Amino acid sequence: MAKPTNTQFDIRGVNHLALVCKDMAKTVEFYRDVLGMPLIKTIDLPHGMGQHFFFDIGNGDSLAFFWFPGAPEAAPGIASPQGLPGLGSLMTAHGSMNHIAFNVPVEKFDDYCGRLKEKGIKLSPVLNHDNSPNQVSATVTDEVFVRSVYFFDPDGICLEFAAWTADFDESDVAHDPMMADGRKAEGMITAHGKAALAPAE
């Protein structure tokens, strides 16, 4: 399958994802010292507005954090999941950032799970995502397309280490999307028995 490309804009991946933390010092300790992400830019915002720090997550992408004095407290189950996938509810509110998945090499996935445990990080079960009715396999099979493990940062932001194990083709785009009223937008993706991989011209 030819790789679908964006014909509208030359978007080159994620520049940065901006999150909000309660304690920037703890955030630096976790992302720089526990996960090993280089801290590449720090900003004291003008007029006492707070701080904005950037961590390198590889491939030219960054994870950024704001710290705001007097920011509202975290709201698990609204702005972040109440539990790790496999251990609790994954649901979050409309417009929330549910989790961020960091891409890791598949051959290092199990080692990285061990390293996180050694660092005292509580992990979800390893989820081997596949296309079975339960969409998770207890073992790695030919049907598994990504391996995932989830954990929280000090602010309750849900993080994932994800390792792709398969390449996608047309058969992987096979579901029409749900609308706000709970109905499917029939034919939007699966029109005429063929998936619409790109926007209509």
ABEGO torsion letter per residue (X at the ends): XBBBBBAABBBBEBABBBBBBABAAAAAAAAAAAAGBBBABBBBBBGGAEBBBBBBAEGGBBBBBBBBBGBBBBBBGAABBABBBGABBABBBBGBBABBBBBBBAAAAAAAAAAAAAAGBBBBBBBBBBABAAGBBABBBAABABBBBBBBBAAGBBBBBBBBABBBBAAABABBBBBAAGBBBBGAAABGGBBBABBBX
